[in-house]
Amino acid sequence: MKDIGIAPSILAADFGYLMRDIKAVENNADYLHIDVMDGHYVNNISFGIPVIQSIRKYTDMKFFTHLMITNPEQYIKAFADAGSDNITFHVECSEDPDALIDEIRALGKSAGISVHPDTPVEKVFPYIGKVDIILVMTVYPGFGGQGYLESSDERIRRLRKEIDDRHADTVISVDGGVCAENIKKIYEAGARLFVAGSSVFHADDPAAAVDELKRCCTLS
């Protein structure tokens, strides 16, 4: 299961007990997914740099910081300094993605680019091999707890084929509606890093939920 990664999204955690929830998954999960929303690109506001700085002190988990914000170039260094390990921005929110990718890498972080469900997935093809992660949104970004968009399967397959044809090592991640019932088909479509919020943090045993998601990918 080395090629299967699970990134629990703290958007679904209990913020009254945030470190308790993070500690519950830190030995089982591969990343901690941190959804940053500014109320402009998406119609919701979540949290930002102070939260990342605070939790960075108490866990060694890799932080997968997903910027759902306009003007991401203004904040890259601040999110890097706060403790992000990967910084992923939306292709729709940057006029010069190549420059942004270069900046993220210059700060010693891995880079990712994300694509909205209404944006043709081909829009991120130019960044295959340039980024570490391409994050395919499988719900409409802004709110947790949504159902997986079935149209995402074909988008993931097209992206998988393009990556394979180029012999690139860019990882396909998916964000939205991932659960034990659908993760295998998403894996078979070509995704390898799965953001999971409600299916992990709303479970009675979040660590076991992470393990179950991985196990489901390998079922025959």
TORFIDO-46481 format. One record per residue: residue number from 0; residue in three letters; x, z, y of N, C-alpha, C in turn. Coordinates in steps of 0.05 Angstrom, whole numbers, always signed. Layout:
BEGIN
ATOM resi resn   n.xx   n.zz   n.yy  ca.xx  ca.zz  ca.yy   c.xx   c.zz   c.yy
ATOM  NUM  Ala      X      Z      Y      X      Z      Y      X      Z      Y
...
//
This chain:
BEGIN
ATOM resi resn   n.xx   n.zz   n.yy  ca.xx  ca.zz  ca.yy   c.xx   c.zz   c.yy
ATOM    0  Met    +17     +0    -24     +0     +0     +0    +17     +0    +25
ATOM    1  Lys    +42     -9    +22    +60     -8    +45    +51    -27    +68
ATOM    2  Asp    +36    -48    +61    +28    -67    +82     +1    -60    +94
ATOM    3  Ile    -10    -37    +87    -36    -28    +98    -31     -5   +116
ATOM    4  Gly    -39     -7   +141    -36    +14   +160    -63    +23   +171
ATOM    5  Ile    -67    +48   +175    -91    +59   +187    -84    +74   +213
ATOM    6  Ala    -99    +67   +234    -94    +79   +260   -120    +92   +270
ATOM    7  Pro   -124   +118   +264   -148   +132   +274   -149   +132   +304
ATOM    8  Ser   -173   +126   +314   -177   +125   +343   -187   +151   +354
ATOM    9  Ile   -173   +163   +372   -181   +189   +383   -206   +187   +400
ATOM   10  Leu   -215   +162   +406   -240   +160   +420   -263   +173   +405
ATOM   11  Ala   -260   +175   +378   -281   +187   +362   -275   +216   +355
ATOM   12  Ala   -253   +227   +365   -246   +255   +359   -262   +274   +377
ATOM   13  Asp   -261   +299   +371   -274   +320   +386   -254   +329   +408
ATOM   14  Phe   -259   +323   +433   -239   +329   +453   -238   +359   +460
ATOM   15  Gly   -257   +374   +450   -254   +403   +452   -233   +414   +433
ATOM   16  Tyr   -227   +398   +412   -208   +406   +391   -190   +382   +385
ATOM   17  Leu   -180   +370   +405   -166   +344   +401   -141   +347   +384
ATOM   18  Met   -124   +367   +389   -100   +370   +372   -107   +378   +344
ATOM   19  Arg   -128   +393   +340   -137   +399   +313   -143   +374   +298
ATOM   20  Asp   -157   +355   +311   -165   +330   +297   -140   +313   +293
ATOM   21  Ile   -122   +312   +312    -98   +296   +308    -81   +307   +285
ATOM   22  Lys    -78   +333   +284    -62   +346   +263    -74   +340   +235
ATOM   23  Ala   -101   +337   +235   -114   +332   +209   -106   +305   +197
ATOM   24  Val    -97   +286   +213    -91   +259   +202    -62   +252   +205
ATOM   25  Glu    -45   +268   +217    -18   +259   +224     -1   +254   +199
ATOM   26  Asn     -6   +266   +177    +10   +261   +153     +0   +238   +136
ATOM   27  Asn    -23   +228   +143    -36   +207   +126    -37   +180   +141
ATOM   28  Ala    -41   +181   +167    -44   +157   +183    -17   +145   +191
ATOM   29  Asp    -18   +120   +199     +7   +106   +207    +11   +105   +237
ATOM   30  Tyr    -11   +105   +251    -10   +106   +281    -33   +124   +290
ATOM   31  Leu    -31   +132   +315    -54   +144   +329    -62   +124   +350
ATOM   32  His    -87   +115   +348    -97    +95   +367   -109   +108   +391
ATOM   33  Ile   -100    +99   +415   -108   +112   +440   -121    +90   +457
ATOM   34  Asp   -147    +92   +460   -162    +72   +476   -164    +81   +505
ATOM   35  Val   -150    +65   +522   -151    +71   +551   -170    +52   +565
ATOM   36  Met   -190    +63   +577   -211    +46   +591   -213    +54   +620
ATOM   37  Asp   -215    +34   +637   -215    +39   +666   -241    +36   +681
ATOM   38  Gly   -262    +29   +666   -288    +25   +679   -291     -2   +694
ATOM   39  His   -270    -19   +691   -271    -45   +704   -271    -67   +683
ATOM   40  Tyr   -251    -69   +666   -251    -89   +645   -273    -83   +625
ATOM   41  Val   -277    -58   +619   -299    -50   +602   -316    -30   +617
ATOM   42  Asn   -341    -28   +610   -360    -12   +625   -360    +17   +615
ATOM   43  Asn   -336    +29   +614   -334    +56   +606   -307    +67   +616
ATOM   44  Ile   -304    +93   +618   -279   +106   +626   -273   +125   +604
ATOM   45  Ser   -248   +125   +594   -241   +143   +573   -220   +164   +582
ATOM   46  Phe   -195   +158   +580   -174   +177   +588   -149   +160   +594
ATOM   47  Gly   -129   +174   +604   -105   +159   +612    -79   +174   +607
ATOM   48  Ile    -61   +171   +626    -34   +180   +622    -32   +210   +617
ATOM   49  Pro    -46   +228   +632    -43   +256   +627    -50   +265   +598
ATOM   50  Val    -70   +252   +586    -77   +259   +559    -54   +251   +540
ATOM   51  Ile    -43   +227   +543    -21   +218   +526     +3   +237   +530
ATOM   52  Gln    +10   +244   +554    +32   +262   +559    +27   +289   +545
ATOM   53  Ser     +3   +299   +546     -3   +325   +534     -1   +325   +504
ATOM   54  Ile    -13   +305   +491    -12   +305   +461    +16   +297   +451
ATOM   55  Arg    +31   +282   +467    +58   +274   +458    +76   +298   +452
ATOM   56  Lys    +71   +321   +465    +87   +345   +461    +83   +357   +433
ATOM   57  Tyr    +61   +351   +420    +53   +366   +397    +51   +349   +371
ATOM   58  Thr    +58   +324   +372    +58   +308   +348    +79   +286   +349
ATOM   59  Asp    +90   +279   +326   +109   +257   +324    +96   +231   +316
ATOM   60  Met    +70   +230   +315    +56   +205   +307    +64   +182   +326
ATOM   61  Lys    +63   +158   +315    +67   +135   +332    +42   +129   +348
ATOM   62  Phe    +45   +127   +374    +22   +122   +391    +18    +92   +396
ATOM   63  Phe     -5    +83   +388    -14    +55   +391    -33    +55   +415
ATOM   64  Thr    -22    +50   +439    -38    +52   +464    -50    +25   +470
ATOM   65  His    -76    +25   +470    -92     +0   +474   -104     +1   +502
ATOM   66  Leu    -93    -16   +519   -101    -16   +547   -124    -36   +551
ATOM   67  Met   -147    -24   +554   -171    -40   +562   -175    -37   +591
ATOM   68  Ile   -156    -48   +606   -156    -44   +635   -148    -70   +649
ATOM   69  Thr   -157    -72   +674   -148    -94   +691   -121    -86   +703
ATOM   70  Asn   -106   -106   +711    -79   -102   +723    -61    -85   +706
ATOM   71  Pro    -58    -90   +681    -42    -73   +664    -13    -72   +672
ATOM   72  Glu     -3    -93   +686    +25    -94   +694    +32    -71   +713
ATOM   73  Gln    +12    -59   +727    +17    -37   +745    +23    -11   +731
ATOM   74  Tyr    +17    -10   +705    +17    +16   +691    +35    +17   +666
ATOM   75  Ile    +48     -5   +660    +63     -6   +635    +85    +15   +633
ATOM   76  Lys   +101    +18   +654   +122    +38   +654   +111    +66   +651
ATOM   77  Ala    +89    +72   +665    +77    +99   +664    +67   +105   +635
ATOM   78  Phe    +55    +86   +622    +46    +91   +594    +70    +93   +575
ATOM   79  Ala    +91    +78   +581   +115    +80   +564   +128   +108   +568
ATOM   80  Asp   +130   +116   +593   +142   +142   +599   +125   +165   +588
ATOM   81  Ala    +99   +161   +586    +81   +182   +576    +85   +187   +546
ATOM   82  Gly    +96   +167   +531   +101   +171   +503    +90   +151   +484
ATOM   83  Ser    +80   +128   +495    +69   +107   +478    +92    +95   +462
ATOM   84  Asp    +86    +88   +437   +105    +73   +421    +99    +43   +420
ATOM   85  Asn    +74    +37   +419    +65     +9   +422    +46     +8   +446
ATOM   86  Ile    +49    -13   +462    +31    -17   +485    +18    -45   +480
ATOM   87  Thr     -8    -45   +478    -24    -69   +474    -42    -74   +497
ATOM   88  Phe    -42    -98   +508    -59   -105   +531    -76   -128   +523
ATOM   89  His    -97   -134   +539   -115   -156   +534   -106   -181   +546
ATOM   90  Val   -107   -203   +531    -99   -229   +541   -116   -237   +565
ATOM   91  Glu   -141   -227   +566   -159   -234   +588   -151   -221   +614
ATOM   92  Cys   -133   -200   +612   -128   -184   +636   -100   -189   +648
ATOM   93  Ser    -86   -209   +639    -59   -214   +649    -56   -243   +657
ATOM   94  Glu    -45   -248   +680    -40   -276   +688    -13   -286   +677
ATOM   95  Asp     +3   -267   +668    +29   -275   +657    +36   -257   +632
ATOM   96  Pro    +23   -262   +610    +27   -245   +586    +56   -245   +577
ATOM   97  Asp    +71   -267   +580    +99   -268   +571   +115   -247   +587
ATOM   98  Ala   +111   -246   +613   +126   -227   +629   +119   -198   +622
ATOM   99  Leu    +94   -194   +615    +85   -167   +608    +97   -159   +581
ATOM  100  Ile    +98   -177   +562   +110   -172   +536   +140   -165   +540
ATOM  101  Asp   +154   -180   +557   +182   -175   +563   +186   -148   +575
ATOM  102  Glu   +168   -140   +593   +171   -114   +605   +167    -91   +585
ATOM  103  Ile   +147    -94   +568   +143    -74   +547   +167    -71   +529
ATOM  104  Arg   +178    -93   +521   +202    -93   +504   +226    -81   +518
ATOM  105  Ala   +229    -88   +544   +252    -77   +560   +251    -47   +562
ATOM  106  Leu   +227    -36   +559   +224     -7   +560   +227     +6   +532
ATOM  107  Gly   +234    -10   +513   +240     +0   +486   +215     +5   +469
ATOM  108  Lys   +193     -8   +476   +168     -4   +462   +160    -30   +447
ATOM  109  Ser   +144    -27   +426   +134    -51   +413   +110    -61   +429
ATOM  110  Ala   +106    -87   +428    +85   -100   +445    +63   -111   +428
ATOM  111  Gly    +39   -109   +440    +16   -121   +427     -2   -135   +447
ATOM  112  Ile    -18   -154   +437    -37   -168   +454    -64   -168   +440
ATOM  113  Ser    -85   -163   +455   -112   -161   +443   -130   -183   +454
ATOM  114  Val   -151   -189   +438   -169   -211   +445   -198   -202   +442
ATOM  115  His   -214   -207   +462   -242   -199   +463   -258   -217   +444
ATOM  116  Pro   -280   -207   +433   -296   -224   +414   -306   -250   +426
ATOM  117  Asp   -310   -251   +452   -320   -275   +465   -298   -294   +473
ATOM  118  Thr   -273   -287   +469   -251   -304   +476   -242   -319   +451
ATOM  119  Pro   -239   -345   +452   -229   -359   +428   -203   -346   +418
ATOM  120  Val   -201   -342   +392   -178   -328   +381   -152   -345   +386
ATOM  121  Glu   -156   -371   +389   -133   -389   +394   -118   -381   +420
ATOM  122  Lys   -131   -366   +437   -119   -358   +463    -94   -341   +458
ATOM  123  Val    -92   -327   +435    -69   -311   +430    -48   -325   +412
ATOM  124  Phe    -54   -349   +403    -35   -363   +386     -7   -366   +399
ATOM  125  Pro     -6   -371   +426    +21   -375   +438    +39   -350   +435
ATOM  126  Tyr    +27   -327   +429    +42   -302   +429    +50   -293   +400
ATOM  127  Ile    +42   -309   +381    +51   -304   +353    +81   -305   +352
ATOM  128  Gly    +93   -284   +340   +122   -283   +339   +134   -270   +364
ATOM  129  Lys   +119   -269   +386   +129   -256   +410   +121   -227   +412
ATOM  130  Val    +98   -221   +399    +88   -194   +399    +90   -183   +370
ATOM  131  Asp    +90   -156   +369    +91   -143   +343    +63   -142   +330
ATOM  132  Ile    +43   -139   +347    +15   -136   +338     -3   -154   +354
ATOM  133  Ile    -22   -167   +340    -45   -180   +353    -69   -164   +345
ATOM  134  Leu    -83   -153   +364   -106   -136   +359   -132   -153   +364
ATOM  135  Val   -146   -158   +343   -171   -172   +344   -194   -152   +347
ATOM  136  Met   -208   -154   +370   -231   -136   +374   -254   -145   +356
ATOM  137  Thr   -263   -127   +339   -285   -134   +321   -311   -120   +328
ATOM  138  Val   -311   -109   +352   -336   -101   +366   -331   -108   +396
ATOM  139  Tyr   -352   -105   +412   -348   -109   +441   -335    -84   +452
ATOM  140  Pro   -312    -87   +465   -297    -63   +473   -311    -47   +495
ATOM  141  Gly   -307    -21   +493   -318     -3   +513   -330    +22   +501
ATOM  142  Phe   -342    +20   +477   -355    +43   +466   -350    +45   +436
ATOM  143  Gly   -346    +69   +426   -342    +73   +397   -368    +73   +382
ATOM  144  Gly   -366    +72   +355   -390    +74   +338   -406    +49   +334
ATOM  145  Gln   -395    +26   +343   -410     +1   +340   -405    -11   +312
ATOM  146  Gly   -423    -29   +304   -421    -42   +279   -402    -66   +280
ATOM  147  Tyr   -388    -71   +258   -369    -93   +256   -383   -120   +260
ATOM  148  Leu   -371   -137   +277   -382   -164   +282   -373   -182   +259
ATOM  149  Glu   -393   -192   +243   -386   -208   +219   -372   -234   +226
ATOM  150  Ser   -376   -243   +250   -362   -268   +259   -332   -264   +261
ATOM  151  Ser   -323   -239   +260   -294   -233   +262   -279   -243   +238
ATOM  152  Asp   -292   -244   +215   -277   -252   +190   -264   -279   +194
ATOM  153  Glu   -278   -298   +204   -267   -325   +207   -245   -325   +228
ATOM  154  Arg   -248   -310   +249   -228   -308   +270   -202   -297   +258
ATOM  155  Ile   -204   -277   +242   -181   -265   +229   -168   -285   +210
ATOM  156  Arg   -184   -299   +195   -173   -319   +176   -157   -341   +191
ATOM  157  Arg   -168   -350   +214   -154   -371   +230   -128   -360   +240
ATOM  158  Leu   -128   -336   +250   -104   -324   +260    -83   -320   +238
ATOM  159  Arg    -93   -310   +214    -75   -306   +191    -61   -332   +183
ATOM  160  Lys    -76   -354   +183    -65   -380   +175    -43   -388   +195
ATOM  161  Glu    -49   -385   +220    -30   -393   +241     -4   -377   +239
ATOM  162  Ile     -7   -351   +234    +17   -334   +231    +33   -342   +207
ATOM  163  Asp    +19   -347   +185    +33   -354   +160    +46   -382   +163
ATOM  164  Asp    +32   -400   +176    +44   -427   +179    +69   -426   +196
ATOM  165  Arg    +71   -407   +214    +95   -404   +231   +116   -386   +218
ATOM  166  His   +109   -375   +196   +127   -356   +182   +135   -333   +200
ATOM  167  Ala   +115   -324   +216   +120   -302   +234   +113   -275   +221
ATOM  168  Asp   +123   -254   +232   +117   -227   +221    +98   -211   +239
ATOM  169  Thr    +85   -224   +258    +65   -210   +274    +43   -198   +257
ATOM  170  Val    +36   -173   +262    +16   -159   +246    -11   -163   +259
ATOM  171  Ile    -31   -170   +243    -59   -171   +253    -71   -143   +250
ATOM  172  Ser    -81   -133   +272    -96   -108   +273   -125   -114   +280
ATOM  173  Val   -143    -97   +272   -171   -100   +279   -181    -74   +290
ATOM  174  Asp   -200    -76   +308   -210    -52   +322   -240    -54   +325
ATOM  175  Gly   -255    -38   +310   -283    -36   +313   -299    -39   +288
ATOM  176  Gly   -314    -18   +281   -333    -20   +259   -320    -19   +231
ATOM  177  Val   -295    -12   +229   -281    -11   +203   -290    +13   +187
ATOM  178  Cys   -297     +9   +162   -306    +31   +145   -299    +24   +116
ATOM  179  Ala   -303    +43    +98   -296    +39    +70   -312    +16    +58
ATOM  180  Glu   -335    +10    +68   -352    -11    +56   -342    -39    +64
ATOM  181  Asn   -328    -42    +86   -321    -69    +94   -291    -74    +96
ATOM  182  Ile   -274    -53    +93   -246    -57    +99   -233    -76    +79
ATOM  183  Lys   -242    -78    +54   -229    -96    +35   -232   -125    +44
ATOM  184  Lys   -256   -133    +52   -260   -160    +60   -244   -167    +86
ATOM  185  Ile   -241   -147   +103   -225   -152   +127   -196   -155   +120
ATOM  186  Tyr   -187   -139   +101   -160   -141    +90   -156   -169    +78
ATOM  187  Glu   -175   -178    +62   -172   -204    +49   -172   -227    +69
ATOM  188  Ala   -185   -222    +92   -185   -243   +113   -158   -245   +126
ATOM  189  Gly   -142   -223   +125   -115   -224   +135   -106   -201   +152
ATOM  190  Ala   -123   -182   +158   -115   -159   +175    -98   -140   +158
ATOM  191  Arg    -80   -126   +172    -63   -106   +158    -62    -79   +171
ATOM  192  Leu    -70    -77   +196    -70    -52   +211    -98    -47   +221
ATOM  193  Phe   -111    -25   +212   -139    -21   +217   -144     +3   +235
ATOM  194  Val   -155     -2   +258   -164    +20   +275   -190    +30   +265
ATOM  195  Ala   -192    +56   +262   -217    +68   +251   -222    +94   +266
ATOM  196  Gly   -246    +95   +278   -253   +119   +294   -273   +136   +280
ATOM  197  Ser   -298   +129   +281   -319   +145   +269   -316   +149   +239
ATOM  198  Ser   -306   +129   +225   -303   +131   +196   -282   +151   +188
ATOM  199  Val   -264   +158   +207   -244   +179   +201   -252   +205   +213
ATOM  200  Phe   -255   +206   +240   -259   +232   +253   -286   +244   +250
ATOM  201  His   -306   +228   +241   -332   +239   +236   -336   +247   +206
ATOM  202  Ala   -315   +242   +191   -316   +250   +162   -310   +280   +159
ATOM  203  Asp   -320   +291   +137   -315   +320   +132   -286   +325   +129
ATOM  204  Asp   -271   +306   +117   -242   +309   +113   -228   +284   +124
ATOM  205  Pro   -220   +284   +149   -208   +260   +161   -184   +250   +146
ATOM  206  Ala   -167   +267   +136   -143   +258   +121   -151   +243    +96
ATOM  207  Ala   -171   +253    +81   -181   +240    +57   -194   +213    +65
ATOM  208  Ala   -207   +212    +88   -220   +187    +97   -199   +165   +102
ATOM  209  Val   -176   +173   +113   -154   +154   +117   -144   +143    +90
ATOM  210  Asp   -140   +161    +71   -131   +153    +44   -151   +135    +30
ATOM  211  Glu   -176   +141    +34   -197   +125    +21   -198    +97    +33
ATOM  212  Leu   -194    +94    +59   -193    +68    +71   -170    +51    +59
ATOM  213  Lys   -147    +63    +55   -125    +49    +43   -131    +41    +14
ATOM  214  Arg   -143    +60     +0   -149    +55    -28   -169    +32    -31
ATOM  215  Cys   -188    +31    -14   -209    +10    -15   -197    -18    -13
ATOM  216  Cys   -175    -21     +2   -162    -47     +5   -151    -57    -21
ATOM  217  Thr   -144    -39    -40   -131    -46    -65   -150    -49    -88
ATOM  218  Leu   -176    -43    -83   -195    -45   -105   -198    -73   -116
ATOM  219  Ser   -200    -76   -141   -203   -103   -153   -232   -112   -153
//
